[in-house]
Amino acid sequence: MKRLLKSSLAVVLLPLCIGAGKALIDQVSSTDSLSHQQFYFMLGFISYLMIQAVFFKPIRTYIFGHELSHALWSMLFGGRVKEFNVSKKGGSVLLTKTNFIINLAPYFFPIYTFIVLLIYFGLGVFVDVKPYVSYMVFLVGFTLSFHIALTFNSLTTRQPDVIKTGFIFSLVLILLINIITVVLILKIVTPEKISIAGFFRQSFNVAFDIYTWIIIHVKSFVLRIFN
């Protein structure tokens, strides 16, 4: 019954995913030319993809971040980390508390991107970091690309976290939260180009239109059957 409810919720959330995806694309493509910070963000994003395509996939680094994300989100929910293991073949973490958010955290939380932002804004409390903003934006693009590429790679294989939480529910939730996370990160690095209010407004408007279309056609189908 719980799995059925999750699958049903996933289906309900699909129009919102479509709306959020369209809103993200519209936000990113709203200008004809790249700003200085957008250029460095895209340079970082493409640089990682080239490294993965031409040289190697830093799997061990990804696994470390994956398990660290489990641990961090467990602590945010009041849990403790009892064991933490990472190797070339895989990793594991033993936690005192878990839930579906903790299970899926590594797939929607780009931990290395947030580490870059934490270091940059943390140092900004003590020193002037504005001269290094281009480096920060480059690293944000690089680490976000790392997260997206290797998360997609990991989801092409059987992931116990995803299976445990519910395959369809997990994929829809991962997609939706990743889109929102990308928008929030873009707002931080290119604040003048991104409208958070506009993003959510368009997301809900598109989703509402899809819901309305479905209801109208389902209603029409049912009436044809019973008339």
N, C-alpha and C positions, 0 to 999 in steps of 0.2 A: 504493500500500500504506500509506504514512504517513497519507494522508487517511482511509483506511478505518479505521485504528487509532484515529485521533482521534475519528471519528464513533462508533465502538464505545465508546470511553471516555466520550463525552458521554452516550450512552444509559445506561451504567452509573452515571453521576453524577446522572442525573435524579431517582431516588428520594431521594438525599441533598439535592438542591435542594428537593424537596417537604418533606422533614423539616425542613430549616433554615428554610424559609418559615413552616411551621406553628409551629415553636419561637419564631421572632421575633414572630409575631402573639400567641402566648400570653404571651410575656414582656412585651410592650407593653401588653396588655389585662389584666394580672394584678391591677390595682388599680382600684377603683371611682372614685377621685378623683385628679386631677392634683396632683402635688407642685409646689412653687414653681418648681423647675428644669424640670420637665416642661412647665409652662405656658409658660415663656419659650422652651423648645425648640420647642414646637408653634407658638408665635406667630411665631418666626423662620421656621420651615418653611412655614407658610401664607402669610406675608408675601411670600416670594419667588414662590410660585406665583401670587399675585394680581398681582404686578408683571409677570410673564411673560404672564399671561392678558390683562391690561388694557392694558399699555403696550408692551413690546418684549422680545425675546430678546437678551441681551447676548452675541451670537455671538462677537464679537472677543475678549472676555474669556475665553470658553470655549475658543476656539482657542489663545490664549496658554497657558492652563493645560494644555490637551491636549498641546501640544508640549513644555512644560516638564516634564510627567510622563514623556514619552518620554526626555527628556534626563536627568532625575534618576535614573530606574531604570536607564538605561544606565550611568551613573556608579557606581551601587550594584553593578553587575555588572562593574565595572572598565573600562568604555568611556569614550570621550571625545566631546565635542561639537565638531564641525568647522564646522557651519553651523546657524543658528537664524533662521527667517523667519516672520513673522506679518503677515497683512494681512486686510482685510475679506473677501476672497474665499477665504482659506484659509491654511494654514501648512505648514511643512515643517522637518524637522530632519535633519541628516546626522550619523550616529553611527558610531563605529568598532566598536561591538559591539551586536548585537541578538539577541533570542530571542523566544519567544512571550509571555513575561511582559512584556518591554519593549514589544512590539507592542500588548498589550492593557491596559497600565498605565493609560492615561487613562480607560478605561471602568470600572475598578473602584477607582481611587485618587482620592478626593475631595481634590485637592491644596490647594484654598483652605480646606477644613475643617481640614486638618492644619497649615496656616500659622497659622490662628487659634489652634489649640491650642498650637503651638510658641511663638508670641508670648506667650500668656497664661502658660504654665508657665515660659517663659524669664524673663519679667519677675518671676515669683514667686520666683525665686532671689534677687532683689535688693530687692524691695519687697513689701508686703502687697497682694495682688491680690484677696483674698476679697471686699471690698466691690463688686468689679466682676464677680463670677461670673455675675450675671444677664445682663450684656451679652455675656459670652463664650458662654453657653449659647444666647442669641438668635442670635448670629453663627454658631455651629455649626449650628443648625437651618436658618438662612438659606442657608449655603454648601452644606450637605448636600442641601437641596432643589434648589439650583442644579445640583449635580452630577447628581442623579438625573433631573431634568427634561430637562436638555440632553443627557445621555448617551442617554436614551430617544429624544430628538429626532434625535440624530446616527445612531442605529442604524436609524432608519426609512429612511435613505438608504444607498447603497452605500459602505461604508467599506473602503478598501484594506487596512487593518490586520486587519480581521475576515476578509475574503476570503482574504488571504494565510495567515492562521493556520488557517483552516477555519471555515466559517460556523456549523455546528451546535456544534462543539466550543467555539468562541469564545463563543457566546451562553450556553451552559450554564455555562461557567467564569466569565463575567462576572456572571451572576446569582448563582451560589454565593458568589463572593468578595465581591460587593456586600452580600449578606445578612450575611455574617460581619463585614464592615467596619462596617456599621451597628450591629450588636450591640456591637462593641468600642467604638465612639464613644459609644453610649448608656451603656455601662458607665462611661466616663470622666465624662460630664456628669451622670448620675443613678446613681451607684454602688449606692445602697441599693435600687434597683428592678430591677436586672438581675443575673442569675446566669449567669456564663459557663459554669460546670460544668453547670448545669441546661440551658442552651441546647444544648450539644454532646451531652449525654446524651439529650435528647429528639430531637434531629436524627437521631442514629444509631439510636435505638429505632424511630422512624417509618420510616426507610430500611430497617431490618432487617425490619420487618413487611411492607413493600412487596416487598422481595426474596423473602421467604418466600412471599408470596401468588403472585408470578410463578412461582417454582420449582414450587410445588404444582400450579398450573394448567397449566404447560407439561408437567410430568410426566404429569398426567392426560390431556392431549391426545395425547401421544406413545403412551401405553398404549392409548388407544382406537383409534389408527391401526393398531397392530401386533397387536391382539388380535382 
